[in-house]
Amino acid sequence: MAKTNGAKSETSTTESPSVSDAEDLAPVKDSSELVEGTQDIDDILNSLKTLLSTLEKLQKARQEVGDIKPLIGRMLDGEIIGGEDLEQLKTGVSGLSRLVRAYSDHQAALAKAQPARQLLDQVIK
């Protein structure tokens, strides 16, 4: 009978690792899901940071361009512009390309950051 008990001990020892292996796999799967969720949250937070950065650049570009719309209107009407208005117009027109790029970057960042709405709804109720 000692052999039978020994065999049972060996069998139970053999079964135990397979059971513990299965148990070890379950937490790993949960951890990978947690990591994916964390990466999604990190991506969302990074997209919000990018959106904030592009908004700051857009505001800065708008300030640099200033209020040149009336000056451009006057120029397009054929009016002669001189002095300080002409300098402001030159600066504003050269800044328009930066403004357009900043606006485009802001729109792209805004679209990419939209998943943050769902996250905020889940976190802040």
Secondary structure, DSSP 8 states (H G I E B T S, - for coil): -HHHHHHHHHHHHHHHHHHHHHHHHHHHHHHHHHHHHHHHHHHHHHHHHHHHHHHHHHHHHHHHH-S-HHHHHHHHTT----HHHHHHHHHHHHHHHHHHHHHHHHHHHHHHTTHHHHHHHHH--
